[in-house]
Amino acid sequence: MHIPVLQKEVLEFLGPKPNENFIDCTIDGGGHALAILEKIKPNGKILGIDADPEVIKNLKLKIKNFEKRIVLVTDNFANLKEIVKYTKFGQANGILFDLGMSSWHLEESGRGFTFLKDEPLDMRYGANELTAEKIVNEYPREEIERILKKYGEERFAKGLARKIVQERPIKTTFQLLKIIKSSRIYSPNRVFQALRIAVNNELNNLKKVLPQAVEILESGGKIAIISFHSLEDRIVKKFFKEEFQKGTIKILTKKPITPSQEEIKNNPRSSSAKLRAAMKNV
Ligand SMILES: C[S@@+](CC[C@H](N)C(=O)[O-])C[C@H]1O[C@@H](n2cnc3c(N)ncnc32)[C@H](O)[C@@H]1O
């Protein structure tokens, strides 16, 4: 089960009040959304978005009691303005992003997000055509090296990219793991992370959605973003700075908020989390 990360802090920054409306752009199991829903009762609504149709299907079964106050949509948050239009949701008092994959993806999706299980190399959240299998089998060596270096910050990217190309075809996580182990790389984590970010175009989606989110916020509305990768955090930091300079937002987190030692102990997945929040100027 996915344990929501920095939940107390998210609620503090978003400050949901009775009858306000919120958008959770990465709703997954609804860990954050259900806590917000409790604070915005009796009439506040949530628009919950996830790119993954299976995630939305699972959540629909879980939220039967709240159905009237949650609108669930399977879509990419990069289409946020479009989504708000076709659901007729209107302006929001707060918008949340809790980026990346969830524990469900690792533990249950069967799509090759983890090297701890032998699964096909898929790694998609949504309906995009690109898979991890396509990257490792069809991309030129230079492009694989670029992905490993940029998204995985992998020092030995060149050697590994060469090995990947030599060992083709590569169909499963365990095949890839064997290749990683035979190179000088200690942790396969970053290789898997790099492929996942590339497959799902994660950094570009984040860049696309941030200006849309600020537009959709009510004056005085808040935006909170939890990231798990330094490149994501950099995008958020830069965007906030630019919007602040334009006079659109006030930054609520001078430095990113990180989980306490206790939270990391209880939920090791939270260890790389960084939360930044801002308020749209009135
Ligand atoms: C870390 S989980 C969110 C967990 C959730 N906040 C909770 O506490 O239960 C991130 C979710 O975002 C979804 N996701 C990632 N990128 C997305 C995108 N571009 N558009 C929509 N959903 C996305 C993933 O499918 C995943 O379910």
The ligand as a Tripos MOL2 file, in Angstrom:
@<TRIPOS>MOLECULE
LIG
   27    29     1     0     0
SMALL
NO_CHARGES

@<TRIPOS>ATOM
      1 C1          3.5280    9.1570   -5.8480 C.3       1 LIG1
      2 S1          2.0140    8.6800   -6.5960 S.3       1 LIG1
      3 C2          0.8220    9.6730   -5.7750 C.3       1 LIG1
      4 C3          0.4040    9.1350   -4.4480 C.3       1 LIG1
      5 C4         -0.7880    9.8130   -3.8240 C.3       1 LIG1
      6 N1         -0.5290   11.2020   -3.5490 N.3       1 LIG1
      7 C5         -1.1740    9.1170   -2.5280 C.2       1 LIG1
      8 O1         -0.7390    9.5880   -1.4750 O.co2     1 LIG1
      9 O2         -1.8780    8.1080   -2.5670 O.co2     1 LIG1
     10 C6          2.1240    9.4330   -8.1690 C.3       1 LIG1
     11 C7          0.9920    9.0880   -9.1270 C.3       1 LIG1
     12 O3          1.0760   10.0370  -10.1880 O.3       1 LIG1
     13 C8          0.7460    9.4090  -11.4010 C.3       1 LIG1
     14 N2          1.3880   10.2140  -12.4540 N.ar      1 LIG1
     15 C9          2.6980   10.3460  -12.7130 C.ar      1 LIG1
     16 N3          2.8860   11.1960  -13.7460 N.ar      1 LIG1
     17 C10         1.6510   11.6230  -14.1280 C.ar      1 LIG1
     18 C11         1.1880   12.5140  -15.1350 C.ar      1 LIG1
     19 N4          2.0290   13.1500  -15.9650 N.pl3     1 LIG1
     20 N5         -0.1420   12.7320  -15.2250 N.ar      1 LIG1
     21 C12        -1.0130   12.1010  -14.3850 C.ar      1 LIG1
     22 N6         -0.6220   11.2340  -13.4310 N.ar      1 LIG1
     23 C13         0.7010   11.0010  -13.2970 C.ar      1 LIG1
     24 C14         1.2720    7.9970  -11.2740 C.3       1 LIG1
     25 O4          0.5170    7.1250  -12.1080 O.3       1 LIG1
     26 C15         1.0530    7.7180   -9.7710 C.3       1 LIG1
     27 O5         -0.1380    7.0220   -9.5670 O.3       1 LIG1
@<TRIPOS>BOND
     1     1     2 1
     2     2     3 1
     3     2    10 1
     4     3     4 1
     5     4     5 1
     6     5     6 1
     7     5     7 1
     8     7     8 2
     9     7     9 1
    10    10    11 1
    11    11    12 1
    12    11    26 1
    13    12    13 1
    14    13    14 1
    15    13    24 1
    16    14    15 ar
    17    14    23 ar
    18    15    16 ar
    19    16    17 ar
    20    17    18 ar
    21    17    23 ar
    22    18    19 1
    23    18    20 ar
    24    20    21 ar
    25    21    22 ar
    26    22    23 ar
    27    24    25 1
    28    24    26 1
    29    26    27 1
@<TRIPOS>SUBSTRUCTURE
     1 LIG1         1 GROUP 0 **** ****
